[in-house]
């Protein structure tokens, strides 16, 4: 996880929301690899590294054969530097994430990435690992298969991150102490210039939503495992389907935990506002 743009090395839990963030994309991917293979999964969070020498030493000590790197635009340079160091240690490197989906050729042209997975990776990356392990040919650009039913993938492996430090750090506005982020959907029907067309390139044109029961199972899980006292639903717009969000509100009421979400004004009405 190379997310140190604007916050720097040695920044985990030091003052801004980005320093406390748990990157759920890598956590979902790690959980899927664990479920579908016997590979050991580990994570290096650049926010916990002192400098590039520390990262290099840490990467060498893990004795991994393959390094997967999340690439978004703001952290592009840090992701490429991670890949350069990994290749210098004779490791195979796979890139994924928003910027990798947007511009796979540019990443491959750096010479530091062996493969790029475009789009979602929970189904595809374990298959790529199996092919590499068996000696099968894997293309430089791999199209990720979308997860049709989001209820079918395991909950994110948040413990890949330093959850003890993250959970025990002071709250950072707008999130209080011991908050947990959860995502209930993929895709968005709107075309805001902030996200589009990148978001549709990543997740496709169809919006997919987990069942309320599956979401509540995860909420109960993180309350039990992490003693969470606040849930932040990190979907761009949680309130796309009124019947779904009303059911969620009813079930969340029964759990007695505070929570928040993001929405937009043309997807809510009086009933929804009162329920929220």
Secondary structure, 3 states (H helix, E strand, C coil): CCCCCCCCCCCCCCCCHHHHCCCHHHHHHHHHHHHHCCCCCCCCCHHHCCCHHHHHHHHHHHCCCEEEEECCCCCHHHHHHHHHHHHHCCCEEEEECHHHHHCHHHHHHCCCCCEEEECCCCCHHHHHHHHHHHCCCCCCEEECCCCCCHHHCCCCCHHHCCHHHHHCCCCECCECCCEEEECCEECCCCCCCCCCCHHHHHHCCCCEECCHHHHHHHHHHHHHHHCCCEEEECCCCCCCCHHHHHHHHHHHHCCCCEEECCCCHHHCCHHHHHHC
